Amino acid sequence: MAQDQHRQMLRRTFLQAGSLAGLGLGLSDLLMARETGQVKRSGGRAKSCILLFATGGPAHQETFDPKPAADSAVRGEYDPIATSVPGMQICELLPMMAQNAHRYSIIRSTYHDSGTHGVGVHFNMTGQQHAPRRSGEPQVSRLDPPCIGGAIRQLRGDRNGLPASVHLPVRIGDQNNFRWGGQHAGYLGSKFDPLTLIDEKWLPGTLPPAFMPHKEIGMERFAQRAELLGQLTGNRRALPSEEIAVYETAQQRAMSVLESSSAWESFLIEKEKRSTIERYGDNKFGRSCLVARRLVEAGVGLITVPWMYLHSTKNFDTHNNHFKLMKDLLMPPVDQAFSALLEDLDDRGLLDETLVAWTGEFGRTPKINKNAGRDHWGNVYSTVLAGGGISGGQVYGSSDKVAGEPADNPVHTTDFVTTIYHALGYADGTMVYDMGGRPRPLVEGKPVRALFTSG
């Protein structure tokens, strides 16, 4: 009985100290075991990756694979434009990305076998097929393979008071919820889940509400409560040693985030030049991309920046009014932020060691529907990779004349994700370890070695 009461008091005191509650983080977000030891490294030279996810499934025809010679039922309303790379064209809706084509490579033959949002998210975020589900969209399960961020968090551990993986500013999903898998550490366990910052009221570039101690608890009082917690945990005879270790580690992680100015400041853009903020775009996506660059500078390994969640006012699931949405709402901020990110990383000497990836669930149908929209299409779509040892200015693979199927050099989504891991230096055969300590293959595809400067 005394032991149970002591355990309850320990947990209550820790929570009241403002650490877990104030940070918005559970133990799973704070405890990073480095259980895998030394990991064999090979492949690319990227130290970090920024993954831009176009929620809803962007049309490859109106982004990186225009088909000007197709008939009117397929072609669409927009023309291709020249880029900074001779002979390489992309859609006119991406004028700033066109000027940066020498900095990235396009894969025009990415594919998988599903036209379902949840399956597409899971495939592109894990490189693996989800386990069978009941009818409807796949649900989140701890039996799932880990997202890239979850795997990176286990493989490299956290550094500089920050987690190895951060996801902001929204969930990839329907109404910003956790309906679709592929966004957590799955069978690796919750302690390797990415730090996820999705508060609807949060403006990226300001301090996340999750990092603020309770308004009634200042830092001095927080430290006093943390000291009290230390005194409580000092009585090791009252609790099992493993529980003491859990809470001490959680306390240490919480305090390191709150006390580390570098951890706080990585999320703040107030010291950035106004011209820099305006270059990225003073909107959630643009500001999130700028925060992602700052997190790269702070040593974070994987930063996922999704577009606005599905069924928000702006998304890439353009079954209706596709062309107007792409021109007026979707592509201008993407073109601005994506190009700014590439230029900024390059100017700072960071692009060579930072992989930037662009994908979505899938592409859109070759044929335009009766509502002037394009529907789901996993048969072929375009993905983009830049930096991290990727040789810019390339087009790898192609789709057929109607952008309906791969025409040459098909790249399965598993291979696309494997290429990301390869760029980050993880060799074929790298293992991660599930909650039971069993080794699992990181991913089982083949990297597209032709994209790399050194193969």
N, C-alpha and C positions, 0 to 999 in steps of 0.2 A: 504493500500500500504506500509506504513512504517513498519507495522508488518511483511509483507511478506519479505521485504528487510532485516529486522533484522534477521528473521529466516534463510534466505539464507546466510547471513554473518556469523551467528553462526555456521551453518553446514560447510561452506567453511573453516572457521578458524580452526575448530576442525580437519577436514580432513587434512588441510595443516600442522597442528602441528605434523603430522607423526603418530598420535595415531592409528586411524583405518587403514589408508593406510599402514603405516609402520609395524603395527602388522599383517596385512593381515587378520584382523578380522572385521566383521561387528558388528552392534549393537546386532544382535542376538547372537553373540558369547560372548558378554561382559556383557549383562544384565541377571542376574540370580535372578529372584524373588523367594522368599521362601514362596510361597503362600499356601502350603499344611499344614503348621503348624506341629504339632507333629504327627509322623507316627508310628503306632503300629508296634513294632518289635517283632519277635519271630523267631524260626528256628535256622539257623546256626550262626556261630560267625565270619564270614568273614567281614573284614572292607573294603576290596578291591577285585576286580576281574580282572584278565588278561585273555582276550578272544583271543585265537589264532585261526585264521580262515584260513583254507586251501583252498584258492580260486581255483575253478575248480571242486572240489569234489574228495577227495582222495579215492583210492581203499581200502576198509576195509580188503580185502584179503591180500594185501601187506603191511599192517600196523598192526592192532590190532586184526584181526580175520582170521588167516591163516587156510586153509583147506587142509592139507596134504593128507587126505584120498580120496579126490575127484578125478575124472578122469582127464585126461590131458587137456580136453577142458575147464576145470574149475579151476584146481589146480594152474596153474601158474608155474613160474620158481624158486621160492624161498621157502626155508624151514623154519619151525618154529624153534625158539631157546628157551632154558630155560631162566627164569628170576630170579630175587632175591626172588620171591615168589614160593615156591614149587608147582608144578602142573600147573602153569600159564605160557603159552607160547605166544609169539608174533612173528612177522616176523623177519627174520634174518637181514633185512635192518635197524633194530632199535637196534643195540647192546648196545648203551649207555642208551636208554630208558629201555631196558631189565634189566640193573643193578639198575634201579630206580623204578622197578615195585611196591615195597613196599610203594612208595610215592603217587601212584595214583590208581584210579579205572577205569575200562573200562565198558562202556555200549555197549554190542554187539547187542542190539535189538532196536536201535533207528530207527524210520521210519516216513515218511510222504507220501503223495499221488502224488508227482510230480517229474518228471525228467527234469524240466526246471530250468536253472540256476537262473533266477530272482526270481522265486517262492521259490526255495531252500534257497537263500540268505535271503529273507524276513522272511521265516519261522524260520530259525535258529537265526536270529538277533532280532526278535520281539516275537516269540512264537505264532504268529497269522497268519492266512491266509490273504493275501492282498485282497483289494477290487477288484471286476471284472474290467478287462481292455479290451481295444480293442485288436485286433489280435497282436500277437508278445509278446515279453518280457514285463513284467510289468514295467510301468514307475513310477517315483517318484511322490508322491502326498502328499499334506498336509492333506489329509483325511485318510492317513495310520496310523496305530497304531505306537507308538514310538519304536525305537530301545532300547535295554537295557540301553545303555549309556544315551539316552535322558531322559528316565524315572528316572534313578539314578540322573541325573542333577537336575530334578525337586524335587525329594524326599529328597535329602540331601543338595543341594546347594553347592556352591563353597567354597573352603577353601585355606588358605595360599597363596593367590594370584594366584591360579591355578584353572581351571575349574574342576568340578567333573568327567568329562568324556573327554578322549583324544583318538583320532583315528590316527594311523600312521603305516607305511609310505606311503601307497597307498590306493586308493579306492578299495572296493570289487567290481570288475566289469570288463567291457570290455574296454581295453585301458585306465585304470585309470580315467574313467569318472563317472558321477553320473547317469548311466542308470538304475541301479537296486535299488529298494527300500530297506527299512530296515536299513538305515544308518543315519537317522536323527530323530528328535523328532516328526515328523508327526503332528498329531492333537494337540500336546502339544504346538506347536508354535516354531518358529525358535530360540527364545531366549534360548531354552533348547537343541539345537543341540550340539553334541560333538564338541570340538575343533578339527578340522581336518587338519593334516599336511601332505600334499601329493605332495609337490614340487618335481618334477622329479630330479632336480639337488641337492637336499638336501641329505647329508649323515647323517643318524641318529646317534646321539651321538655328533653332533656339534650343534651350536645354530641355530634353525630354521630361515630361512630368514624372515618369518613372524614376528619374534620378534625383528628384527633389525630396528631401526629408519632409515629413508632415509639417504643415504650416505652423503648428504649435510647438514643434520640436526643432530648435536651432542646432547648429553643429556642435556647440559646446555641450548642450544637454544630451545630444546624441552620443557624444564621446563618453559622457558620464555613465549613460546607460550601458554602453558597450563595455566600460570598465566593470560595471556591476555584473554583466554577463560573464566576463572573464573570471570574476571571483566565484560565480556559481559553477562554472565549468571546471574550476580548480579542484573541486571535490570529486575526483575521478572515481572514488569508491562508490558513489551513489548511482552511477550510470555505467552501462557497458562502454568499453573503451571506443568501440567503433562509432557509437552515437556521439560521444564527446568529440571525436575527430570530425564527424560530419558538421556539427554545429560550430566548432572552432574554425573549420575551413570556410564555412558560410559567412561567419562573422568577419574573418580576415578579408574575404572577397568583397563583401559589402563595404567595409571601411576603405579598402583600397580604391574602389570606384569613387566613393564620396570624397576622399581626401586627395586623390590624384588630380592635379590641375590639368595634366595632359589628357586624362580620360574625359573630364568635363569638356575641355576646350575643343576636343575633336568633333563634338557635335555642334559647336557654335560657329556661325559664319559672320558674326558682327565685326570681326577684325579684317575680313576680306574687303578688298576694294569694291566700291559700289559698282564699278564697271565690270568686275568679275561676276558679281551676282546677276547683273543685267545680262551678261553674255550667256550665262547658263539658263536664264529665265527665272523671273521672280514668281514661281509657281511651285506646287508641291513636288512635281517631278524634277524640275530644274534644280531646286534647292536640295533635293535628296541626292542628286548626282554630285553636287558640290560637296555635300557632307561625305559622300562615298569617297571622293578624292582625299578629303581630310582624314578619313579613317584609314585609307591606304598609307598615308604619311605616318599615321600612328602605329602601323604594323598589323592591322586587322587583315586576316587572310582571305576572307570571302564576304563580300557585301552584296546582298540581293536588293535590287531596286525595282519593284514591280510598277507598272502603270496602274492607273486607278482601277479599283476593283470592278468586276463585272456588274452591270446594271446600275452603275453610277451614271452621272450625266454624260460622261465621255469614256468610251471604251472601244476596243477593237472588234467586238462581236457585231459586226456591221451587216446584219441581215436586211436592214432597211436603210434607205437613204445613204448608202455607202459612200458615194463619191463626194457629197457635200460634207459629211462628217470627216472624211479623210482630209479634205482640203481646209476646212474652216476650224476644226477642233483638234484633230489628232496629230497630224504630221508636223504642223509648225512648232509646237513645243518639243516634240521628239527630235526633230531636225536640229533645233537650237541647242538643246541640252546634250545630246549625243555628240555632236560636233565640238561643242565647247569642252566636253570632258576629254576627248581625244587630243585637242589642241593644248589644253591645260596640262595634262599629264606629260605630253611631249615637251612642252616648254620647260617643265620642271625636271626633265630628265628621268621621269618615272615610267614612261610608256613601255620602255624596253623590259621593265621588270613587273609590269602590271598588265594582266590579261583583261580585256574588256570583251564581253560576250553579249550578243543580242539574240533573243529567241522569243517564242510564244508557244501556245499550245499546238498550233498547226498553222496552215495557210488558209486560203479561201478558195472557193470553187472557181473553176475556169469560166463557167457560164454565169452570166448575170441573171439574177432571178427577177420575178415580176414586180418586186418592190424596190427595184434599183439597188439591190444588195448582193452580197456574195455570202455563201453559206460555208459551213465547216469543211475543211479539206486537209486530211493528214497525209494524202498520197505523195505530195511534194510541197515543200515550202523553203523559204530562204532563211539562213542564219548568218550571223556576222561575227568574226573574231578579229581582234586587234591587239597589238602589243604582246608582251610576254614571250618573245621569240617568234611570233607569227610574222611572216614576210608580207608586208602590205601590198596593195595594188593587184591582188590576184582574184580571179573568179575560178572557183573549183566546182566541177560538175555543172550540169545544166538540166533544165526541164525541157519537155517537148514543146512543140510549136504553140500549144494552147496553155502551157503552164499547168498541165494535168498530171504528169508522171515524170520521174527522173529519166533523162535521155542518156546520160553517161555519168560515170563515177558516182553512183548512188551512195549516200551517207546516211545510214540508219541513225536515229536519234541516240541510240546507245553509243555509237561511234562518235557522235558529236560531244556527248558528255565525257567519253573517254579522252577525247582530244583536250578538253578543259583540264582534266586531271594530269594528262601528259605535259601540258604547258606549265602546270604547277610543280612538275618534277616528280610525279609519282609513277613509278615503273609498272609495267605489266606484271601482274601477280601480287601487287600490294594487297595486304589484308587489313581489314578492320575487325573489331571484336564485339560480338553482341553481348547482351546483358548476362548471358550464361557463360561468357568467356570463350565462346566458340569462334574460331576464325571464319570470316566471310570474305569473299572476293570484293574488292572495292567496286569494280565494275568489270564487265566481261566483253567489252567491245574492242575495236582496233582504232588507234588514233590516226587521224589524217596527217601523216608525216610530211606529205608534200607541201603543206602550208607553212612549215617551219623553215627558218633560214638555214638550219643545219640538219634538217630531216629528223 
